[in-house]
């Protein structure tokens, strides 16, 4: 095991592999930071450039695009209040208010550094026990998935400020929208009302972007541009002390480790992903925080 890990590490730090990885991360960051440009679209755009590469170099590029895309979604979530990816939804809860208070650099770089540290922490048990974790994930059946989704729905309700009922109804409405389209098992149309355009259902990301972007647009119109001017001037100041940011991050070791484990556990489950993991991790961090 150790020999394989050292061999893989040596291959990654070869100049051409490392350069391909860095280029893929940069492309992913740009794609993820643009609302509406999914990680899948970014991978498709970068894929033709890997045709002339050797397999290891191409894999490194694609991995870089994926990781960079997941992290890039927090840029627009922090600066615009619009998550670039579903896994950046929770970033809008605290990152965007921080940016509006004149600390956009701190909001963005805290998210980037926390993503790096969390990825490294989650990667250690994944490398060591990937086989055992995969077997554990395969034991998840319909009842386990049902329980997980009920837990996620309850978390959404708990995170709603002012009214838990409002949050539960919003989550139930989201579940109802996901039932529109063809049944994934029986291929029977559901709630399509005879319209062919509804046969494929609603894609998650366009609804997510439209929901956050439209609500933010309405808020800006309500304030008649007053907040927009403040945000625009503050967004130009992205300078930040990285030492201070890292100090803030490592001052919460339990939060780091626990959130990484939540992301690892949700990530190994098929068909769940970061859209649920970031909400669950945020809920756990809020519960354990002394100043939620």
Protein Blocks (a to p, Z undefined) as FASTA:
>chain_A
ZZmmmmmmmmmmpmklmmmmmmmmmmmmmmmmpghiafklmmmmmmmmmmmpcfklmmmm
mmmmmmmmmmmmmmmmmmnopafbfklmmmmmmmmmmmmnopamlmmmmmmmmmmmmmmm
mmmmmmmmmmmmmmmmmmpcfklmmmmmmmmmmmmmmmpghiaklmmmmmmmmmmmmmgc
cdfklopaehklopaklmnopafklmmmmmmmmmmmmmmmmnnommmmmmmmmmmmmccc
fklmmmmmmmmmmlmmmmmmmmmmmmmpghkbjmlmmmmmmmmmmmmpmbZZ
